[in-house]
Amino acid sequence: MFDGPKPNDIEDWVCVFERGTEYEVEAAKNYLSSLDIPSNILSKRDSAFSLNVGETALVYLYVPKEYEQEAREAIEELDLPSDSNVDQEEE
């Protein structure tokens, strides 16, 4: 029925990072900001429930399309703990 959560399509923006916790995405956003790479966070976390599993729990980091490659390379260098929920779904 579902083939996993997917980031929203936003014109001229691309999702470069997704996690189940806001602090990980905030850390990546702050790192990109230090490199002068603009970014925005889209959270699908349901504030009424404290869920961190499934499609209603993911937090996404978007950058303008022209910064995609630079942002992906920077995030690869960033040493953040992996989110087991996202990693399991990708395997």
Secondary structure, DSSP 8 states (H G I E B T S, - for coil): ---------BTTEEEEEEESSHHHHHHHHHHHHHTT---EEEE---TTTT--SSGGG-EEEEEEGGGHHHHHHHHHHS-----HHHHHHH-
